[in-house]
Amino acid sequence: HHNSKWTKDHPLNNIIGQLNRPVSTQLQLHKQALFCYYDAFLTSVEPKTYKEALTQSCWIEAMQEELHEFERLEVWEIVPGPDKVMVITFKWIYKVNGRNFKE
């Protein structure tokens, strides 16, 4: 086991991971990455409500990123909603308008 170098072409400070593990090929790493994506796809279910979204950090982060993009692009200015007025969700607007456009 080498302490200063792993091989002459791969100095120890360039090695990622544990030295006692075998070297992974690009194909092996690609397969592992695809499995991770597949696993994430199967375990990730889009929340149906805002309350559900607030229970998962990945959805909180996604919502924050979306809001920051709106601010960055100056798409709109976020203001508090008026009192005693029902707020219409984007999902509802899309479903209603989507049906109207298809007819």
C-alpha contacts under 8 A as a table, 3 or more apart, distances in Angstrom:
res1	aa1	res2	aa2	distance
1	H	6	W	8.00
2	H	5	K	5.62
2	H	6	W	5.77
3	N	6	W	7.51
3	N	12	L	7.78
4	S	11	P	7.54
4	S	12	L	6.19
5	K	8	K	6.76
5	K	10	H	7.10
5	K	11	P	5.02
5	K	12	L	4.86
6	W	10	H	6.05
6	W	11	P	5.97
6	W	12	L	5.50
6	W	15	I	7.96
6	W	19	L	7.70
7	T	10	H	5.14
7	T	11	P	6.53
8	K	11	P	6.67
10	H	14	N	6.41
10	H	15	I	7.00
11	P	14	N	5.55
11	P	15	I	6.96
12	L	15	I	5.37
15	I	19	L	7.69
17	G	21	R	7.95
18	Q	21	R	5.71
19	L	22	P	7.66
24	S	28	Q	6.03
24	S	29	L	6.51
25	T	28	Q	5.21
25	T	29	L	6.31
26	Q	29	L	5.07
26	Q	30	H	5.98
27	L	30	H	4.95
27	L	31	K	6.15
28	Q	31	K	5.14
28	Q	32	Q	6.21
29	L	32	Q	5.03
29	L	33	A	6.13
30	H	33	A	5.08
30	H	34	L	6.18
31	K	34	L	5.09
31	K	35	F	6.17
32	Q	35	F	5.10
32	Q	36	C	6.26
33	A	36	C	5.05
33	A	37	Y	6.28
34	L	37	Y	5.06
34	L	38	Y	6.08
35	F	38	Y	4.99
35	F	39	D	5.97
36	C	39	D	5.06
36	C	40	A	6.01
37	Y	40	A	5.06
37	Y	41	F	6.06
38	Y	41	F	5.03
38	Y	42	L	6.26
39	D	42	L	5.18
39	D	43	T	6.20
40	A	43	T	5.23
40	A	44	S	5.81
41	F	44	S	5.31
41	F	45	V	7.92
42	L	45	V	7.60
46	E	53	A	7.99
47	P	50	Y	7.38
47	P	52	E	5.42
47	P	53	A	5.36
48	K	52	E	6.65
48	K	53	A	7.68
49	T	52	E	5.22
49	T	53	A	6.38
50	Y	53	A	5.00
50	Y	54	L	6.30
51	K	54	L	5.20
51	K	55	T	6.95
52	E	55	T	5.50
52	E	56	Q	7.57
53	A	56	Q	5.82
53	A	59	W	5.49
53	A	60	I	6.54
54	L	57	S	7.12
54	L	59	W	6.91
54	L	60	I	5.87
56	Q	59	W	5.58
56	Q	60	I	6.50
57	S	60	I	5.01
57	S	61	E	6.10
58	C	61	E	5.14
58	C	62	A	6.15
59	W	62	A	4.90
59	W	63	M	6.10
60	I	63	M	5.23
60	I	64	Q	6.22
61	E	64	Q	5.07
61	E	65	E	6.16
62	A	65	E	5.13
62	A	66	E	6.23
63	M	66	E	5.09
63	M	67	L	6.24
64	Q	67	L	5.14
64	Q	68	H	6.11
65	E	68	H	5.06
65	E	69	E	6.19
66	E	69	E	5.11
66	E	70	F	6.42
67	L	70	F	5.10
67	L	71	E	6.35
68	H	71	E	5.03
68	H	72	R	5.98
69	E	72	R	4.93
69	E	73	L	5.96
70	F	73	L	5.33
70	F	74	E	5.78
70	F	75	V	5.15
70	F	76	W	6.44
71	E	74	E	4.90
71	E	75	V	6.60
71	E	76	W	6.96
71	E	77	E	7.21
72	R	75	V	7.87
74	E	77	E	7.17
81	G	85	V	7.67
81	G	87	V	7.74
82	P	85	V	5.98
88	I	92	W	6.76
88	I	93	I	7.12
89	T	92	W	5.35
89	T	93	I	6.43
90	F	93	I	5.00
90	F	94	Y	6.00
91	K	94	Y	5.17
91	K	95	K	6.19
92	W	95	K	5.15
92	W	96	V	6.16
93	I	96	V	5.28
93	I	97	N	5.90
94	Y	97	N	5.22
94	Y	98	G	5.51
95	K	98	G	5.08
95	K	99	R	6.27
96	V	99	R	5.40
96	V	100	N	6.45
97	N	100	N	4.97
97	N	101	F	6.10
98	G	101	F	5.28
98	G	102	K	6.36
99	R	102	K	5.28
99	R	103	E	6.45
100	N	103	E	5.43
